[in-house]
């Protein structure tokens, strides 16, 4: 079934947590390792605006459906960051926007060149860039929903689990958009399939790898994707990705975890 962008934009709302008893964390705080993972997740969600910035220089922004989706997607991801930051704040971990800005500045020329790089790639690849963007987005969103569900299951805190499930529910709509678009566009173009396969095989890395220190990436991946159940969840992501036209047999998540030593 095709994704209904009009329905999505009409029903997009910020994730709600006002009815959740987050104050219980003062008496039942989360473990340090879990807070470290939540901080990583919050930073990644807040960084979505930079991904959006980069994509606005590519052929993707010229299509009405893409523009509508990315606007709402960016908004929802921001509120995911706000929800996670609220939990962290109760634990005495304050997500400061100056600190987030400092992390971006620390990337130096790499961050400044990203919009230019995306623009050049978009012009070289042409219309097929959108298919690559959709396949890449699908891989990232499958990873995100898996991460939130894994975190909810591992922590076993009822309030945190409910919050993460609400976030995951919104991520599921993101997955549906990217997947439906990727499947349709890849099916129409062998060239797009080749570009997408090359990009994902050679350049994809766990979400957050481009902005976070490697030890933080390794901690989060080990926390969420380590062990038998974690690797099983990771392989489900690979199975979903390899189900897209032309991407059969890709194991980008499993490969990245092996590279990290998870």
N, C-alpha and C positions, 0 to 999 in steps of 0.2 A: 504494500500500500504506500502511495506517495506521501511524503511529509507535507502537511498543510501549514505553510509558513504564515498565512493570514491568521489561522487559528492560534498558532504559537505566539505571535506578536500580541494578539488580543488577550491572551490568558497569561502572559508572562508577568510574574510578580517576584518581589524579593522573598528569599526564604524567611520564614517566620520562626522566631524562637522566644517570643514574649511569653508564651504560655508554659515554657519549660522552666523547671526549678534549677537554674544554673547555680544558685546560691549554695546548693548542697555540696558543691565542690570545695567549699571552705572547710567542711567537716570530713569530706571524702575526696581528697585531692587525687588527681591522676598521677601515675608514675612519671618519673623524670623522662624516661625514654619515650613515653607516649606524648608528653608535652613537646618534646623535641620534634617528633613527627608532625604534630599539629602545627607547630610554628613553621615548618617547611611548607606544609599545605597552605597555610595562610599567605605566606610570601608568594607562592606560586599563583594563587588566586588573584592577589593584588597586582601581580605582574601582567595579567591578561591584557591590560590596556596597552602594553608595549607590543604584544603580539598583534593586537588589533591595528595599532599604528603602522606596523610593518606591512600588514596585509592590505592596507588602504592604498599602497603604492603599486599593487599588482592588478591583473585583470579581474580578480575576484570582486573588487569594489564596484565594477561597472555593471554588475548584474543586480537587479532589484532584490531578488530573493536573498542573495548573499548579504547585501547591505542591511536588509531588515533583520536577518538572523544575527549577524555579527553585532549589531547594536544591542539587541536584547541579550545575547550571549555574554557580551562584555558586562552589561548591567548585572546579570544574575551572578556572574563569577565574582564581581565586586562584593556583592552581599554575602557570598559564601565566605569571602575573606573577613568581612565584618563579623559574621557569626563566630568564626573560629577565633578571631581576635578577642571577642567578648569572653570566651571560655579561658583563653590564655590570660586575659587581664585579671580575672578572678584569682588566678594562680600567681599573680604578681609579675607576669611576663607581659610587658606593654609593647605592642607593635607600633612603633613610632614611624610616621611617614618620612621624617628626615632620615631615619635609618634605612628605610626602604629606598629612598632616593640615593643615599650613599652607596648602597649595594649596586644600583644601576650605574652610578658614576664610576664605580670601581671597575666595571666592565670596559671602561675607556672607549677606544676607537671601535671595538667590536660592536658595542651598542649603537654608536653613532652610524656605523656603516651598514647595520642590518637593514634599515629601510631601503638604502641604495642597492644593496645586494639583492633583496627581494624584488625590487623594481627591475633590475637588469635581468634576473632569471625569468621574471614574468614576461618581459619583452622577447627574450630569446625563445622561450618555450611556447609563448602565445596562448591561445585559448585552452590548450591542454593543461596549462598551469593550474586552472581551477580544479581539474580532476585530481591533480597531485595534492593540492591544498586540502581537498575533501578527504582523500585517503589518509593523509597525515593527521588531519583533525580527528578522523575516526579512531586512529591508533591512540592518540592522546586522550580522547574522551573515554574510550574503552578502559584505558589505564586508570583514569580518574575515578570512574564509577567502581572499578574493582578495588582501588585503594580505599575508598570510603567504606565500602561494604566489608572489606577485610578489617579495617580499623574498628568498625562497629562490633564485629564478631570477636576480635581479639581482646578488646578492652572489657567487654561485658558490663559496662556501666550503663544502666537503663536510660539516663538522661542524655549522655553523650551518644549512645546508639541511636536514639530517636532523632537527634539533631543531624547526625551523619546520614541517616536514612532519608531525611528530608532533602538534604543536599544531593544525595545520590539519585533521588527521584527526578530532580531537575537535570542532573547530568544525563539521565536516561533519554531525555528529550534531545539533548545535544547529540548524543550518540545516534539517535534516530535520524536527525537531519544529516549529519555528516555521512552516515552509512548509505542512506537512500541516494544522496547526491553522488557519492563516490561510485556506487554500484552502477547507476545509470550512465554516468559520464565515462567510466572506464570501459563499460560494455560497448560504447560507441567508437572507441578509439584505441587501436593497438599501440599507437605512438604514446598515448597517455599512459597506458599500462606499463610500457617500457620506462618512461620517465619516473612514474610512481615507484616502480620496483627498484630502480637505481637509487632514487632518493632515500627511500626507507631502508634499503639494505646497507647503504654507505653512510648515511648521516643521522638517522633517527637515534635518539637516546632517551632515557626516561625523562618524563616531564620535570622540569626544574634543573636539569643538568647544566643548562647554559647560564644559569644565574646563581647557582648554589655551589659551595665548596664540595669537592669530591667526597670528603669524609661524611658530609651531611647526606649526600645522595646515597652513599653506601649504607648509612644507618637506616634511612627510610626504606630503601629497597630490602634490606635485610629484615627489618621489622615487619614489613607487610608481605613480602614475597619470599621470605626465607622459609626453610623447612618444607616438609612434604606438602602440606596444604597450600602454602604460599606459592610453591613452584607449580602446583596444579592450577591455581588461579591464574598464574602468569601464562601458562600454556593455553588456557582458555582464551586469553586475549589474542595470542598468536593464531589460534584456530579461527577466530572471528576475522582477523586481518587477512589471513590466507584464503578466506572464503570470498574475498572480493575478486572481480575479474582480473586475471593477469598476475595476481599476487600469490598464487598457489605455492605452498611449501615454505613461505617466509616464517622465520622464527626470531624476529627482531627483539622481542622481549626476553626470551630465554637466552639469546646470545648476549644481550646487554648485561643480564644478571651474571652470566658466566664471566664476562669481562671485569665486572666489579668484584668478583670473588664471593658472590652471595650463594 
